[in-house]
Amino acid sequence: MKVATFNINGIKARIAALPDWLDEAQPDVVLLQEIKSVDDAFPSELFEERGYNVETHGQKSFNGVAILSKLALEDVTRGLPGDPEDDQARYIEATVVGDSHALRICGLYLPNGNPVPGPKYDYKLSWMERLKRRAETLLAEETPFLMAGDYNIIPQAEDAANPDSWREDALFRLESRAAFRALINLGLTDAFRARTQGPGHYSFWDYQAGAWNRNLGIRIDHLLLCPQVADMLQGCMIDKDVRGRDKPSDHVPVWVDLAA
């Protein structure tokens, strides 16, 4: 089972690039972030004609997440538990059944958190605490799951081309990294780092300052696997070349291959 995460930075802007990548990569399940569309305006038919089931949790002009799946999507839920007043469209879950296992797929778009300090950073940290509680619940239920998406977290210095320039940014502040480490310490596996070590591997390059041409990237798109799913891991890759194509997102897809 090939499961991918991809922050597309607007479905309207990626109306050609996303289907092209799907046709080439042929993922079974894709978790999308920043669709920037209400549910009714999302072009589901474009993906349904490619064999995907589509579930969205949209919001006008901002945020928005979706799941595309060649497998049936069961028990779909929208919104991260823990704050009934949080109306930002950042989280979606569904169960998929593979050849040998059922998996709970959790798609997320974690808040950026800038500027620091301030209410946006407070929201980021509280959102991460809620995500940790959700992971704890799934672990207690012994539900096989993965949590994938744009985490807006640079886990370590090697995950940035120029870490010093990010020291006081919400993506790399010590409190942010500690919250991410708290997730890992529950027993979750960073799928990419389980397969690939060392610096120079990024999933985001800003549109500004020639970041792509200078390879000034950061790794902020992650797939975290519970122990059962980590045992299924066969590979994890970043589709870096997608960033150099026509009308690209500033993120690229990251995917895992699971024996599921």
VOGU-3710 file (C-alpha; in Angstrom, 3 decimals, decimal comma):
1> mkvatfning> 0,000/0,000/0,000  1,514/3,305/-1,115  0,421/6,189/1,132  1,500/9,743/0,326  1,213/13,186/1,866  1,248/16,322/-0,287  0,655/19,954/0,643  -0,612/21,236/-2,707  -0,921/24,919/-1,675  -4,268/25,404/-3,395
11> ikariaalpd> -6,240/22,985/-5,559  -6,977/25,674/-8,161  -3,288/26,358/-8,660  -2,459/22,639/-8,812  -5,375/21,584/-11,041  -2,948/20,187/-13,652  0,120/19,320/-11,591  -1,672/17,141/-9,023  -3,395/14,815/-11,539  -0,116/14,546/-13,477
21> wldeaqpdvv> 1,700/13,399/-10,345  -1,083/10,947/-9,449  -0,958/9,402/-12,921  2,792/8,988/-12,622  3,188/7,917/-8,979  -0,006/5,846/-8,635  -0,388/6,124/-4,844  -3,169/4,109/-3,221  -3,931/6,783/-0,627  -3,046/10,486/-0,668
31> llqeiksvdd> -3,417/12,952/2,174  -3,682/16,505/0,865  -3,168/19,736/2,774  -3,990/23,356/1,968  -6,652/22,536/-0,591  -7,931/26,094/0,051  -11,438/25,178/-1,041  -14,837/24,592/0,469  -16,057/21,017/0,100  -18,602/21,751/-2,624
41> afpselfeer> -16,017/23,516/-4,797  -13,393/20,763/-4,639  -13,092/19,075/-8,096  -13,760/15,547/-6,827  -14,710/14,237/-10,274  -11,158/14,866/-11,496  -9,942/12,237/-9,037  -12,952/9,940/-9,058  -12,412/9,347/-12,777  -8,929/8,113/-11,815
51> gynvethgqk> -10,406/5,592/-9,411  -10,087/7,541/-6,188  -12,666/7,911/-3,455  -12,615/11,501/-2,205  -13,282/12,938/1,248  -12,639/16,574/2,072  -12,649/18,864/5,084  -12,540/22,243/3,421  -12,541/25,909/4,285  -12,834/28,970/2,041
61> sfngvailsk> -9,463/30,314/0,866  -7,440/28,843/3,727  -6,316/25,504/5,164  -8,370/22,474/4,116  -7,423/18,793/4,033  -8,549/15,843/1,952  -8,081/12,119/1,441  -7,929/10,489/-1,983  -8,041/6,695/-1,841  -8,321/3,850/-4,315
71> laledvtrgl> -9,474/1,801/-1,326  -12,855/2,356/0,300  -12,829/5,024/3,008  -14,666/3,968/6,146  -15,588/5,802/9,370  -14,523/9,238/8,105  -14,196/11,920/10,790  -13,299/15,587/10,466  -11,605/17,843/12,980  -9,023/17,104/15,672
81> pgdpeddqar> -10,702/16,184/18,975  -10,125/18,288/22,044  -11,426/21,758/21,184  -15,010/22,030/19,937  -14,503/25,753/19,205  -11,618/25,155/16,777  -13,183/25,743/13,357  -10,009/25,568/11,264  -10,092/22,734/8,695  -6,833/20,987/9,520
91> yieatvvgds> -7,536/17,332/10,315  -9,295/14,339/8,766  -9,308/10,600/9,543  -10,536/7,484/7,782  -9,981/3,741/7,843  -8,732/1,874/4,787  -8,516/-1,890/4,409  -5,564/-3,285/2,477  -4,816/-6,832/1,402  -3,871/-7,882/4,916
101> halricglyl> -4,477/-5,011/7,350  -6,916/-2,243/8,209  -5,236/1,110/8,858  -6,476/4,329/10,434  -5,206/7,126/8,194  -4,875/10,516/9,915  -4,238/13,516/7,679  -3,140/16,790/9,236  -2,107/20,338/8,479  -0,435/21,554/11,647
111> pngnpvpgpk> -0,525/25,305/12,346  2,485/27,349/11,268  2,639/29,273/14,545  4,327/32,482/13,431  4,784/35,159/14,637  6,429/34,119/17,886  5,473/34,838/20,604  1,752/35,317/20,278  -1,644/33,634/19,977  -0,748/31,813/16,748
121> ydyklswmer> 2,163/30,098/18,467  0,039/29,269/21,489  -2,499/27,699/19,108  0,239/25,637/17,443  1,460/24,190/20,743  -2,057/23,487/22,025  -2,906/21,814/18,681  0,159/19,602/19,047  -0,906/18,618/22,542  -4,322/17,632/21,186
131> lkrraetlla> -2,621/15,610/18,438  -0,549/13,825/21,076  -3,712/12,979/23,019  -5,305/11,595/19,842  -2,245/9,424/19,223  -2,392/8,205/22,815  -6,046/7,216/22,328  -5,304/5,275/19,139  -2,349/3,554/20,795  -4,491/2,577/23,782
141> eetpflmagd> -7,078/1,115/21,402  -4,292/-0,788/19,615  -5,535/0,658/16,332  -2,909/0,468/13,563  -2,504/4,065/12,373  -0,311/6,640/10,746  -0,373/10,414/11,115  0,826/12,177/7,988  0,858/15,683/6,628  2,480/19,079/6,786
151> yniipqaeda> 3,643/19,263/10,386  5,282/22,684/10,018  8,072/21,279/12,207  11,783/21,013/11,371  12,689/18,119/13,700  16,489/18,508/13,725  19,203/20,802/12,390  19,997/18,342/9,600  16,438/18,857/8,317  17,229/22,430/7,215
161> anpdswreda> 19,781/23,628/4,692  20,475/26,663/6,897  19,266/25,837/10,419  20,654/29,028/11,962  18,207/31,103/9,934  15,293/29,195/11,503  16,339/29,282/15,191  13,595/31,649/16,371  10,989/30,564/13,832  7,926/28,681/15,071
171> lfrlesraaf> 8,919/25,732/12,857  12,242/25,210/14,649  11,931/26,720/18,112  12,896/24,404/20,928  9,308/24,190/22,223  8,074/23,121/18,771  10,689/20,431/18,412  10,033/19,218/21,955  6,335/18,814/21,133  7,244/16,815/18,022
181> ralinlgltd> 9,665/14,697/20,059  6,869/14,016/22,557  4,928/12,395/19,708  7,922/10,280/18,709  8,452/9,287/22,339  4,999/7,694/22,403  6,557/5,032/20,203  5,884/6,550/16,788  8,381/6,230/13,948  9,402/9,012/11,567
191> afrartqgpg> 9,151/6,892/8,421  11,659/8,880/6,376  14,344/8,830/9,059  13,801/5,112/9,578  15,058/4,631/6,014  17,312/7,617/5,246  19,900/9,361/7,414  21,964/12,502/7,038  21,399/16,069/5,849  20,230/17,370/2,486
201> hysfwdyqag> 16,728/15,865/2,365  13,921/18,413/2,162  10,211/18,571/1,361  9,673/22,355/1,163  11,420/25,167/-0,696  10,047/28,695/-0,398  9,014/30,515/-3,559  11,186/33,458/-2,440  14,920/34,175/-2,675  15,659/31,412/-5,175
211> awnrnlgiri> 15,297/28,773/-2,470  14,675/25,935/-4,944  17,592/26,750/-7,241  19,890/27,150/-4,242  18,446/24,040/-2,520  17,629/26,042/0,608  14,982/23,609/1,758  13,534/22,226/4,969  11,923/18,878/5,839  8,527/19,576/7,408
221> dhlllcpqva> 6,227/16,979/5,782  6,247/13,800/7,831  4,640/10,388/8,134  4,606/9,100/11,717  3,816/5,412/12,118  2,558/3,526/15,158  4,564/0,384/16,042  2,286/-1,999/14,110  2,500/0,114/10,963  6,240/0,696/11,400
231> dmlqgcmidk> 6,632/-3,077/11,162  4,937/-2,878/7,731  7,326/-0,205/6,400  9,067/-1,197/3,181  10,228/2,190/1,964  9,833/5,956/2,236  10,771/8,540/-0,369  10,533/12,260/-1,094  9,527/13,064/-4,684  11,885/16,041/-4,854
241> dvrgrdkpsd> 11,786/16,483/-8,636  8,116/17,533/-8,494  9,277/20,932/-7,148  11,072/21,696/-10,410  8,047/21,170/-12,653  5,562/23,635/-14,122  3,460/25,561/-11,587  4,674/23,561/-8,563  3,598/23,707/-4,965  6,298/24,867/-2,570
251> hvpvwvdlaa> 6,015/21,378/-1,002  6,612/18,012/-2,648  5,006/14,611/-2,025  6,435/12,247/0,581  5,291/8,623/0,559  5,626/5,282/2,276  5,267/1,770/0,922  3,597/-0,509/3,469  3,120/-4,270/3,503  -0,562/-3,820/4,262
//
